[in-house]
Every structure is written in structure tokens, then in C-alpha cells.
Amino acid sequence: MPETLRTTDVAASDADLLAQTALVVREAGSALLGRFGEVVRYQSRDELMRALAANDNAALDILRPRLTGLRPDAGWVEDELDGGALPPGEWWVVDPAEGNVNHLHALPEWAVTATLVRDNQPVLTTVHLPLTGETYTALTGTGAHLDGRPLRVSPTEDLGLSIVATSQARPGEDEKVVRHIGSSITAMLSDALVVRTAVPATLHLTNVAAGRTDAFWQFAGARADLLPGALLVTEAGGHISDAQGRPWTPQSESFLAAAPGVHAQAVATLSR
């Protein structure tokens, strides 16, 4: 019984933490929304990086002190493009402007995300889309939700009737990865109904969790663009693996999230 009580207390604490995290992420989203509108023009890579950093900093000025206040002992992942395992303990993995380049181009596909990772397992996540006001949340063992409504992945069992999607992990990918992306898209164009390609990954994964699309895959990737969606899809009843069907970790070289009915078919396609 004492162990049960401790587990219950932790779950209750995490649920409260998720609610507070969502408030912080929405506030950061409001700051980015105030910066959104006209296309930001740039003539060089340096100008682009400065524009991206300005958006990041506007959100981080809210996210970092507030989330640190909620979990003072948790570490902080500085680089949203970092990958691989984290040291033991708790870490905030945050993308202050997921889809930042879309924001600069006045495109609607961008969000703010914050995920708490505990001993390399995502515990809770919030993904907020300021343009629509939607907030996706997930807490380990309690399901995934959109503005409080439960999410469930698609019941589709035929890849040939499926909408699938992929994303580019980062600009300047290794040529081998780029070629792998191209061949995987070609394979999916043969096997799936429709193939969507766009950034960022997180928004594709919210669609998988909500049952709007049936699968998402990506080669390479970073913690910040995969962990939030991985938890959302898992808690919505989906399957997560690498592209060959093996268990996915942040060290994996590929990622696949799919409805259970098409997961094995997607693995077969991506393994060709």
C-alpha cells in the first residue's frame, strides 16, 4: 500500500505539473503570435539565423524561467537540434518555435512545445498552436488530449487507404540521409494513398495522434521534434518504432509513428 500511495502521489503531481506547463507554453505562444504576420526577408544565412534566434528568444524569455520555477532541479536542453540520450534525472526538452522557418515565412505550421523527460522517458508534454488556439497534451499512462478531449489514432488497417507523412529533420542533412528520404518517399508513393511532406515533425505527429493521418516517418531527427509527438501518439494508442520496426530511442537513426493497423505495412515499405 505505501508504494501504491507514492505512485498515486507522483501521478497527481505530474498531472498538476502538466496543467501548469500548458499555461506557460500558451503564454510563450502568445508572445510568438504577436510577432507573426509579414514575411521576414533575409539575404544571407546569418540574417536567417538572427531572425530564427529572435523568435526563439522571445519564447524562451517566458519558457525558461517559468519552467525552471516549476521544476528547479530539472536540466535544460539548450539546443533544439540535439539528439541522443540524456543524462539521468529530469530534463526539460523545449522547442520554443517548432516550425520557426514557417513562422518567418508567414506560414501557419508552427507551435511551441515543452516536454519533461525523466530518466530518458518522456513523462508529459504540451504542444500549443497559437494560430488556432489548440493545445495538445499527454501524460504517461493517462492518454493524449486536445483541449481536454481524448485523442485516438486511426483505425485504418490498409496502408493503401492511408494518408502518411514525412519531414526533413534539419537543413543541410548528410547526403546519405537525403537519398534515404527520397527513396522512402518514392516507396510510400507506391504503397500509400497520399504522401505529405512538410516541416515540422511535431505537427504531423499531432495529426497521427488525432487519427487525421495514419503514419509519420523521419530519418535522423532531434529530441525536441520527436519526443512530444512520440508521447502523444503512444498515449493515443499508436505504435512507435524505428523505420525497421525496432524499439525507438532518441539515439535511433530513424523514427516511425503509426496506427496499429498499418504499422507493420509501413515498416515493410520503409525497409525495402
N, C-alpha and C positions, 0 to 999 in steps of 0.2 A: 504493500500500500504506500509506504513513503516514496518509493521510486515512482509510482503512478502519480502521486501528487506533484512530485518535482517535474515530471514530464508535462503534466497539465499546466503547471505554472509557467513553464518555458513557452508552451504553445500560446497561452494567453498573453504573455509578454510580447511574443513575436507578432501576434495579431494587432496589438496596440501599436507596436513599432511600425508595422506596415501602414496603418492608418495615418500615423504622423509623417512617415516617409512620403506618402501620397500628397499630403498637404504641401510639403517642401517642394516636391517635384512640380506640382501645379504652379506654385509661386515662381519658380525658375522659368517655367514655360511662359508665364505671363510676361516676364522680362524679355524673352526672345520674341514673343508675339509683337511687342512694342517696337522691335527692330525690323519687323518683316514688312515687305511691300514691294519697293522698287528693286529691279535687278542691280546687284552690286557689280560694277565693271572693274576689271583688273587687267593689267597689261603684262604682268610677269608673275612668275611663281612666288616671288617674295610678296607681291601685293596680295595674291591669293591667300598665302599663309597668314598675313596680317589680318585680313578680313575674317578668316576662319577663327583665328585666335580671339578677335574682338567678340564674336558671338559666344565662343566657349567661356571667356572670362565673365561676360555679362551673366551667364547662368551659374558659373562656378562661384561667383561672389555671394550667391544665395545658397547654393547647394553645400559647399564645403563647410562653412561654419555651422549651418543648421544640422546637417547630418552628423558632423563630428560631435555636436552637442547631444544628439540622441544616443550616440554610441562612442563615447570618448576614447575607449581602448581599441576601437577598430582601426585597422590600417586603411590607407587611401591609395588607390591605384591612380597614379598621375597621368599615364599615357594611355589614351583610349585605344590605341593600336597595339598595345602589349598583348602577348599571348602566353600560353604555358601555365604551369601550376603556380599557385601562390603559396607562401609560407603558411604554417599552421596558424589557426586563430581566425578572427573575424576581419573581413575586408569590405570596404565599400568599393564596388566597381560601378563607375558612373560614366555615362556619356552625356555631357551637358548639352550637346546639339547633335543628336543622331540624325544623319542626313544633312549635315551642315551645308554641304555644297548645294543641295536643293534649296535650302533657305536663302542662300546668296543669290540664287537664280530665280527667286520668287515662285518656286515650285512648292506644292503642298506637302510633299512626302518628307516630313521631319518630325522629330519628337525629342523629349527629354527622358532619360532613363536612369534609374538607380536600383542597384541590386546588392543585397547583403549576402556575402559568401562566408560560410562558416566551415573551416577545415576543408576547403576546396569544393564544397557543395553549396549551390545557391539555395538560400533559405526563403527569401522574399524578394519580390521585385515590383516596381511600378514603372509603367510606360505611359507617358502623357502626351497626347496630340493636341497642342494648343489651338490649332485652327478649327478643330471640330469640338473641342472640349472633352473628348473621350479620355478615360483613364482605365488602362488595363492593369490588373493586379493579380498576383499569385503568391500563395503562401504554402510551403511544403505540407502536403497531407490534407489541405483544406480546399483545393480546387483553384481554378482560374476564373476571373470575373472581369466583366466590362461594366464599369459604373455600377457595380454591385450585382449585376445579373450573371448567373453561371454561364461559362463557356463550355462548348463540347466540340471536338473535332468532327470532321465529316464522316458519315457512314459509308462513303463510296468504297467499292471493292474492285473497281475496274480502272486501271491506270489509263486505259484508252478513253475513259469518260471524264478524266481528271484535268483540272487546271493546276499546273505546277509552276514553280518559280525558282529563280536563282539570282545571285547577286555577286557583284565584284567586291572582294574583301577590301581592297585598297588600290589606289593608283600605283603604277609602276611595279606591278607584280612580276615575279620571275617568269621568264618566257615559258618554262615548262608548265607552270600553273595556268598561264593564259591559254596555252594549247589544250590543256586538260579541260578548262572551262568550255572552250569552243567545241571540243568533241562531245562533251556531255550534253550540251545544248542540242547538237545535231541528233544524238541518240534519243533525247527526250522528244524532239520534234517528230520522230518516227513513232514513238510509243504512247505519248500523252495526247490529250485533246488540244490543249493550249499551253504554250510555254511563255511565261512572263519573265522579263529580265530588267531589273532596276535596282537601285540602291535607295534606302538602306535595308539590310537584312532584317532588322527588328520588325519593320512594318509588314514584311512578308510573313514573318512568324506569328504576328498577331492575327493575320488572316487565316493561317493554318489552325491556330487555337480556336478561332471563332467558327471554323467549318466553312469559310468562304472559299478557300483553296485547299488542295488535298496534300501537297507536299512542297517542301523547300529544300534545296541543297546548295552547298557552297564549298569551294576548295580554298584552303587556308582560312584565315579569319582571326579575329581577336576576341578576347574575353568579353569586352563591352558590347560587341554587336551580336553575340550569340547567347550569352548566359541569360539575359532577360527572356528572350523568346524560347529558349530551351526549357525554362521553368514553366512558362505559360503553356506551352504545348504539352509537356508532361502532365501538368495538373489538369489539362483539358482532355486527357485520355489518349494523347498521341504517343508515337514511338520516336525516340531519339537514338541515333547511332552515327557512325561514320558512313561514308558512301559505300563501304563494303559490308555494312551490317554489323560491324563490331561495336562494342560499347564506346560511346563518345566521351572524351575528356578534353579540357582546354589545350592539351598537348597534341590532339589529333590533327591530322593533315587535311581532313575533310569533315563535313557535317551534313546530316540528313535528318529532317523532321517530317513525319508523315502520319496521315491517318492509318490506323492499324490495318485496314483492308487493302491498302496499296503499298505499304512499306516494303514488303518482300519484292513486289514487282519493280518498285523504284530502285532497290538495291541491284536487282538483276540488270536493269537498264544501265545504271551508272557503272556497273562492273564490266561492261563489255569492252 
